[in-house]
């Protein structure tokens, strides 16, 4: 390696470390803001019991507060991190153009099926690794019998997370990492995405879903395809919960299992179709929706870094602090689930 090349890599390593440090700081802000807002929403919910509102109104107000807290808990850190990055030459704008490739239906079904398979594998790993019976997560789920409950569940679980989580983790975090290569951007943002969920029992398949969403963003250069995948994946989970909560529990469980089977089968065909298209060298970003043809993608790796410094550069002090805090959150959640499932 020439001395000039070595100097370029060392300079890029410093830029990468600076960007990672800002992202780690942004993730710390996220934890502080997100949990503070949810605590405030919880306190207000407790105070609603002392009001003249009936139970239905109290429930709707409380759920509305949690939705607002969720939105602000992601968008405020996203804006803060964007501002920190925008102040320097490290800033890259997120991809907001409407770029939905024609293979989007295949991507959605394939990604959901992959997530289902990862969830089953994750469940199997949990049963192997835990020396005791894993907690029953159903104790945390509220029954959804009324239409307004279903609508609020759909809004809080499918619509809102699909938008705000993609804005923060793909739109801001991954975009900031893309100049240093697709690999570090996809896997780095996926790791932070999995840690953000704060549940060790879901870590494997949330990380895998983060990789899938990151790869889609890398190929399309727009968050909207990922938003659609994220939305339909979560919406399917809402549908399954509604089916399980039917008066005839056995019938609801059978319908839920049938939905999973159909999605997995459809996902197998979708993955096969995507592989066939890939073999024909037809790239999704080169053929858009509604007859719009997009220009070929540009290599994002403008700042190649040295391989030996990649992990060290990513795990800056602020990033390590975030990982520790997220780990403590996971531990607390796990202990809570154990207590509730006992």
ChimeraX attribute file (.defattr): number of C-alpha atoms within 10 A of each C-alpha:
attribute: neighborCount
match mode: 1-to-1
recipient: residues
	/A:1	5
	/A:2	7
	/A:3	8
	/A:4	9
	/A:5	10
	/A:6	13
	/A:7	11
	/A:8	15
	/A:9	18
	/A:10	16
	/A:11	15
	/A:12	18
	/A:13	23
	/A:14	14
	/A:15	18
	/A:16	24
	/A:17	20
	/A:18	17
	/A:19	23
	/A:20	23
	/A:21	20
	/A:22	21
	/A:23	29
	/A:24	25
	/A:25	22
	/A:26	25
	/A:27	28
	/A:28	21
	/A:29	19
	/A:30	24
	/A:31	19
	/A:32	14
	/A:33	19
	/A:34	20
	/A:35	14
	/A:36	14
	/A:37	20
	/A:38	19
	/A:39	14
	/A:40	13
	/A:41	22
	/A:42	16
	/A:43	12
	/A:44	14
	/A:45	18
	/A:46	12
	/A:47	11
	/A:48	18
	/A:49	12
	/A:50	8
	/A:51	9
	/A:52	9
	/A:53	12
	/A:54	10
	/A:55	11
	/A:56	11
	/A:57	12
	/A:58	18
	/A:59	17
	/A:60	14
	/A:61	17
	/A:62	19
	/A:63	20
	/A:64	16
	/A:65	19
	/A:66	21
	/A:67	21
	/A:68	16
	/A:69	21
	/A:70	22
	/A:71	19
	/A:72	18
	/A:73	24
	/A:74	24
	/A:75	19
	/A:76	17
	/A:77	23
	/A:78	25
	/A:79	15
	/A:80	15
	/A:81	24
	/A:82	23
	/A:83	12
	/A:84	17
	/A:85	21
	/A:86	13
	/A:87	9
	/A:88	10
	/A:89	8
	/A:90	15
	/A:91	19
	/A:92	19
	/A:93	12
	/A:94	19
	/A:95	19
	/A:96	12
	/A:97	11
	/A:98	14
	/A:99	23
	/A:100	23
	/A:101	23
	/A:102	17
	/A:103	18
	/A:104	19
	/A:105	15
	/A:106	20
	/A:107	25
	/A:108	22
	/A:109	23
	/A:110	26
	/A:111	26
	/A:112	25
	/A:113	24
	/A:114	21
	/A:115	21
	/A:116	20
	/A:117	15
	/A:118	19
	/A:119	19
	/A:120	13
	/A:121	14
	/A:122	18
	/A:123	16
	/A:124	11
	/A:125	13
	/A:126	17
	/A:127	13
	/A:128	11
	/A:129	9
	/A:130	9
	/A:131	8
	/A:132	9
	/A:133	12
	/A:134	17
	/A:135	17
	/A:136	12
	/A:137	11
	/A:138	11
	/A:139	10
	/A:140	10
	/A:141	9
	/A:142	11
	/A:143	14
	/A:144	19
	/A:145	12
	/A:146	8
	/A:147	9
	/A:148	13
	/A:149	18
	/A:150	17
	/A:151	13
	/A:152	18
	/A:153	21
	/A:154	20
	/A:155	18
	/A:156	21
	/A:157	17
	/A:158	22
	/A:159	19
	/A:160	18
	/A:161	20
	/A:162	23
	/A:163	20
	/A:164	20
	/A:165	21
	/A:166	27
	/A:167	24
	/A:168	26
	/A:169	26
	/A:170	32
	/A:171	25
	/A:172	24
	/A:173	32
	/A:174	27
	/A:175	26
	/A:176	26
	/A:177	27
	/A:178	20
	/A:179	21
	/A:180	21
	/A:181	16
	/A:182	20
	/A:183	16
	/A:184	17
	/A:185	23
	/A:186	26
	/A:187	19
	/A:188	23
	/A:189	27
	/A:190	26
	/A:191	19
	/A:192	22
	/A:193	24
	/A:194	22
	/A:195	23
	/A:196	22
	/A:197	15
	/A:198	20
	/A:199	20
	/A:200	18
	/A:201	18
	/A:202	18
	/A:203	20
	/A:204	20
	/A:205	21
	/A:206	25
	/A:207	23
	/A:208	21
	/A:209	24
	/A:210	26
	/A:211	22
	/A:212	23
	/A:213	26
	/A:214	29
	/A:215	20
	/A:216	24
	/A:217	24
	/A:218	23
	/A:219	18
	/A:220	25
	/A:221	24
	/A:222	21
	/A:223	26
	/A:224	23
	/A:225	23
	/A:226	28
	/A:227	25
	/A:228	21
	/A:229	24
	/A:230	24
	/A:231	21
	/A:232	19
	/A:233	21
	/A:234	20
	/A:235	19
	/A:236	18
	/A:237	17
	/A:238	21
	/A:239	16
	/A:240	18
	/A:241	21
	/A:242	20
	/A:243	22
	/A:244	21
	/A:245	18
	/A:246	15
	/A:247	10
	/A:248	10
	/A:249	12
	/A:250	13
	/A:251	13
	/A:252	18
	/A:253	18
	/A:254	13
	/A:255	15
	/A:256	19
	/A:257	15
	/A:258	12
	/A:259	16
	/A:260	19
	/A:261	14
	/A:262	12
	/A:263	19
	/A:264	21
	/A:265	14
	/A:266	17
	/A:267	22
	/A:268	17
	/A:269	15
	/A:270	21
	/A:271	18
	/A:272	14
	/A:273	16
	/A:274	19
	/A:275	12
	/A:276	12
	/A:277	14
	/A:278	12
	/A:279	10
	/A:280	9
	/A:281	9
	/A:282	12
	/A:283	17
	/A:284	22
	/A:285	23
	/A:286	16
	/A:287	19
	/A:288	19
	/A:289	15
	/A:290	9
	/A:291	8
	/A:292	13
	/A:293	13
	/A:294	15
	/A:295	10
	/A:296	12
	/A:297	13
	/A:298	8
	/A:299	10
	/A:300	15
	/A:301	14
	/A:302	11
	/A:303	17
	/A:304	17
	/A:305	23
	/A:306	14
	/A:307	11
	/A:308	8
	/A:309	15
	/A:310	15
	/A:311	12
	/A:312	12
	/A:313	22
	/A:314	23
	/A:315	18
	/A:316	20
	/A:317	15
	/A:318	19
	/A:319	22
	/A:320	16
	/A:321	16
	/A:322	25
	/A:323	20
	/A:324	13
	/A:325	18
	/A:326	23
	/A:327	17
	/A:328	13
	/A:329	19
	/A:330	21
	/A:331	15
	/A:332	14
	/A:333	16
	/A:334	18
	/A:335	13
	/A:336	13
	/A:337	18
	/A:338	15
	/A:339	10
	/A:340	14
	/A:341	15
	/A:342	10
